[in-house]
């Protein structure tokens, strides 16, 4: 996690990125900073929340 903080992520974001590293999971996010700093682990969120009717 410290390596991600050193690259510029907040501790909060770094925790999620570090968790996604371990079991070969992708972190789906709309946070451009996270996507930019961890492109090999992240996937961009596509679309948005479902419409309410």
Backbone as ProteinMPNN parsed JSONL, in Angstrom:
{"seq_chain_A": "XXXXXXXXXXXXXXXXXXXXXXXXXXXXXXXXXXXXXXXXXXXXXXXXXXXXX", "coords_chain_A": {"N_chain_A": [[0.817, -1.179, 0.0], [1.963, 1.215, 0.708], [3.61, 1.821, -1.451], [1.814, 2.659, -3.391], [0.757, 4.942, -2.223], [3.06, 6.451, -2.233], [3.235, 6.927, -4.931], [1.277, 8.742, -5.317], [-1.395, 8.327, -4.633], [-4.195, 8.607, -2.378], [-4.309, 7.307, 0.983], [-6.676, 5.956, 1.356], [-7.576, 5.372, -1.321], [-5.338, 3.911, -2.131], [-5.502, 1.625, -0.553], [-7.64, 0.193, -1.713], [-6.604, -0.253, -4.29], [-4.361, -1.809, -3.664], [-5.611, -4.083, -2.6], [-6.894, -5.032, -4.896], [-4.72, -5.85, -6.367], [-3.802, -8.295, -5.328], [-5.492, -10.874, -5.64], [-5.628, -10.988, -8.462], [-7.716, -9.3, -9.332], [-9.835, -6.843, -10.86], [-10.053, -3.382, -10.33], [-12.805, -1.502, -10.474], [-13.543, 1.739, -11.301], [-14.391, 5.262, -11.216], [-12.571, 7.146, -10.785], [-10.281, 9.215, -12.005], [-7.588, 9.704, -11.293], [-6.794, 7.376, -9.946], [-7.123, 5.522, -12.029], [-5.214, 6.521, -13.824], [-2.8, 6.205, -12.381], [-2.72, 3.489, -11.796], [-3.085, 1.733, -14.138], [-2.865, -0.925, -14.96], [-4.28, -2.401, -13.176], [-6.767, -1.274, -12.812], [-10.103, -0.681, -14.105], [-12.112, 1.36, -16.114], [-15.163, 2.801, -14.964], [-18.076, 2.315, -16.697], [-20.742, 4.026, -18.205], [-23.377, 4.769, -15.981], [-25.235, 5.132, -12.905], [-28.223, 3.113, -12.783], [-31.183, 4.38, -14.343], [-33.914, 5.944, -12.641], [-36.421, 5.148, -13.525]], "CA_chain_A": [[0.0, 0.0, 0.0], [2.845, 2.387, 0.787], [4.112, 2.163, -2.783], [0.765, 3.402, -4.092], [0.716, 6.274, -1.613], [4.244, 7.146, -2.726], [2.97, 7.31, -6.32], [0.357, 9.874, -5.342], [-2.761, 8.015, -4.224], [-4.504, 8.753, -0.959], [-4.277, 6.018, 1.68], [-7.976, 5.337, 1.092], [-7.536, 4.797, -2.662], [-4.254, 2.935, -2.179], [-5.972, 0.376, 0.06], [-8.427, -0.527, -2.709], [-5.704, -0.692, -5.358], [-3.547, -2.904, -3.122], [-6.472, -5.263, -2.523], [-7.142, -5.52, -6.251], [-3.482, -6.472, -6.862], [-3.553, -9.627, -4.791], [-6.067, -12.055, -6.301], [-5.849, -10.706, -9.883], [-9.006, -8.656, -9.524], [-9.798, -5.5, -11.434], [-10.732, -2.357, -9.555], [-13.637, -0.679, -11.351], [-13.629, 3.051, -10.665], [-14.492, 6.429, -12.083], [-11.548, 8.067, -10.29], [-9.261, 9.353, -13.043], [-6.248, 9.603, -10.71], [-6.535, 5.952, -9.701], [-6.965, 4.89, -13.343], [-3.951, 6.979, -14.392], [-1.652, 5.687, -11.633], [-2.741, 2.024, -11.721], [-3.843, 1.278, -15.311], [-2.817, -2.383, -15.112], [-5.169, -2.993, -12.174], [-8.084, -0.638, -12.835], [-10.958, -0.627, -15.282], [-13.0, 2.509, -15.942], [-16.598, 2.599, -14.807], [-18.749, 2.719, -17.925], [-22.149, 4.35, -17.958], [-23.655, 5.381, -14.69], [-26.235, 4.38, -12.166], [-29.455, 2.897, -13.551], [-32.158, 5.456, -14.189], [-34.967, 5.623, -11.667], [-37.734, 4.897, -14.02]], "C_chain_A": [[0.869, 1.254, 0.0], [3.368, 2.787, -0.588], [3.089, 2.94, -3.589], [0.613, 4.805, -3.522], [1.9, 7.093, -2.118], [4.072, 7.612, -4.172], [1.942, 8.427, -6.433], [-1.079, 9.574, -4.962], [-2.961, 8.331, -2.749], [-4.43, 7.372, -0.326], [-5.561, 5.247, 1.416], [-7.971, 4.649, -0.275], [-6.476, 3.704, -2.762], [-4.674, 1.6, -1.576], [-6.768, -0.449, -0.939], [-7.557, -1.058, -3.842], [-4.866, -1.879, -4.875], [-4.363, -4.184, -3.002], [-6.714, -5.861, -3.903], [-5.911, -6.203, -6.841], [-3.404, -7.946, -6.504], [-4.179, -10.776, -5.583], [-6.375, -11.841, -7.786], [-7.253, -10.188, -10.165], [-8.806, -7.311, -10.197], [-10.575, -4.567, -10.521], [-11.478, -1.464, -10.533], [-13.895, 0.641, -10.635], [-13.87, 4.149, -11.694], [-13.495, 7.503, -11.654], [-10.389, 8.105, -11.284], [-7.837, 9.221, -12.507], [-5.877, 8.149, -10.479], [-6.302, 5.235, -11.027], [-5.616, 5.259, -13.956], [-2.744, 6.336, -13.705], [-1.597, 4.162, -11.565], [-3.501, 1.431, -12.909], [-3.868, -0.241, -15.478], [-3.78, -3.096, -14.163], [-6.595, -2.483, -12.306], [-8.794, -0.797, -14.17], [-11.899, 0.555, -15.076], [-14.451, 2.08, -15.794], [-17.269, 3.137, -16.06], [-20.211, 2.98, -17.623], [-22.306, 5.042, -16.63], [-24.69, 4.571, -13.961], [-27.49, 4.194, -13.011], [-30.441, 4.039, -13.306], [-33.307, 4.992, -13.313], [-36.339, 5.564, -12.313], [-38.124, 5.553, -15.223]], "O_chain_A": [[0.531, 2.244, -0.647], [3.549, 3.974, -0.857], [3.459, 3.796, -4.392], [0.366, 5.754, -4.267], [1.765, 8.284, -2.398], [4.699, 8.586, -4.588], [1.751, 8.995, -7.508], [-1.913, 10.48, -4.966], [-2.01, 8.324, -1.967], [-4.484, 6.366, -1.034], [-5.538, 4.025, 1.268], [-8.323, 3.474, -0.377], [-6.698, 2.681, -3.411], [-4.242, 0.548, -2.048], [-6.593, -1.665, -1.011], [-7.749, -2.184, -4.301], [-4.687, -2.849, -5.611], [-3.848, -5.267, -3.278], [-6.733, -7.083, -4.052], [-6.043, -7.05, -7.725], [-2.975, -8.757, -7.324], [-3.445, -11.585, -6.15], [-7.3, -12.46, -8.311], [-7.894, -10.602, -11.131], [-7.732, -6.716, -10.11], [-11.632, -4.928, -10.004], [-10.863, -0.753, -11.327], [-14.398, 0.664, -9.511], [-13.59, 3.984, -12.881], [-13.571, 8.642, -12.114], [-9.616, 7.153, -11.391], [-6.969, 8.681, -13.193], [-4.758, 7.737, -10.785], [-5.381, 4.425, -11.138], [-4.948, 4.408, -14.543], [-1.776, 5.965, -14.369], [-0.535, 3.598, -11.303], [-4.468, 0.697, -12.708], [-4.798, -0.781, -16.076], [-4.058, -4.281, -14.343], [-7.538, -3.188, -11.947], [-8.174, -1.016, -15.21], [-12.429, 0.736, -13.98], [-14.901, 1.121, -16.421], [-17.053, 4.288, -16.439], [-20.841, 2.237, -16.871], [-21.445, 5.818, -16.216], [-24.993, 3.443, -14.351], [-27.79, 5.029, -13.864], [-30.518, 4.589, -12.208], [-33.628, 3.805, -13.253], [-37.331, 5.911, -11.672], [-39.248, 5.369, -15.69]]}, "name": "protein", "num_of_chains": 1, "seq": "XXXXXXXXXXXXXXXXXXXXXXXXXXXXXXXXXXXXXXXXXXXXXXXXXXXXX"}
